[in-house]
Amino acid sequence: QVQLTESGGGSVQSGGSLTLSCAASENTNGSYRMAWFRLIPDQGREGVAVIDSDGSTDYGDFVQGRFTISQDNAKNIVYLQMNNLKPEDTAMYYCAASRWPMTTLQALGIVDSLFLYWGQGTQVTVSS
């Protein structure tokens, strides 16, 4: 079982930036696709971004170029760089791992039911 631990959340003002980190308990390179989700109260959980071991990525439509997912395979860490944050980005952000291939995730979208392992989340709060 892969254990995922998120960090880097916090409170920022609108227009600010944060970088979230997700540390995996084992090497996920080649075995899992890694993603970030967010849970907004009353809106459910939505996929933010996903990355494959070859560096290919996909993003939720709402990202609009503001966020970047990346990974350090040597350290088993996945990052989410978030720029130009808006109050509507306020949410609990989760890291997750999926065994489904990237082609499936790109075809179906970054859907939480396709992800097997989840972290505990890190809170991001953006004030106006």
VENJO-V73021 format. One record per backbone hydrogen bond with DSSP energy under -1.0 kcal/mol. CO is the residue of the C=O (numbers start at 1). NH is the residue of the N-H. E is the energy in kcal/mol with one decimal. If there is no record, write none. Layout:
BEGIN
co: {CO/CO}
nh: {NH/NH}
e: {E/E}
END
This chain:
BEGIN
co: {3/5/7/10/12/13/16/18/20/21/22/23/28/28/33/34/35/36/36/37/38/39/40/40/44/46/48/49/50/51/52/56/58/60/63/66/68/70/72/72/76/77/78/79/80/81/82/85/86/87/91/92/93/94/95/96/97/97/98/101/102/103/104/105/109/111/112/117/122/124/125/127}
nh: {25/23/21/125/127/16/85/82/80/7/78/5/31/32/98/51/96/48/49/94/46/92/43/44/40/38/60/36/58/34/55/52/50/63/66/83/81/79/76/77/24/72/22/70/20/68/18/15/89/90/124/39/122/37/119/35/116/117/33/105/106/107/108/109/111/114/115/97/93/91/12/14}
e: {-1.9/-2.7/-2.7/-2.7/-2.6/-2.4/-2.4/-3.4/-2.2/-2.0/-2.3/-2.0/-1.4/-2.4/-2.7/-2.8/-2.3/-3.1/-1.5/-2.6/-2.6/-1.9/-2.6/-1.1/-1.7/-2.2/-2.7/-2.6/-1.8/-2.1/-1.9/-2.5/-2.4/-1.8/-2.0/-2.2/-3.0/-3.0/-1.1/-1.7/-2.8/-3.1/-2.1/-1.7/-2.6/-2.4/-2.1/-3.4/-2.5/-1.7/-2.8/-2.6/-2.1/-2.9/-2.2/-2.7/-2.6/-1.6/-3.0/-1.8/-2.7/-1.7/-2.8/-1.8/-1.9/-1.8/-1.7/-2.1/-2.9/-2.0/-2.6/-2.7}
END
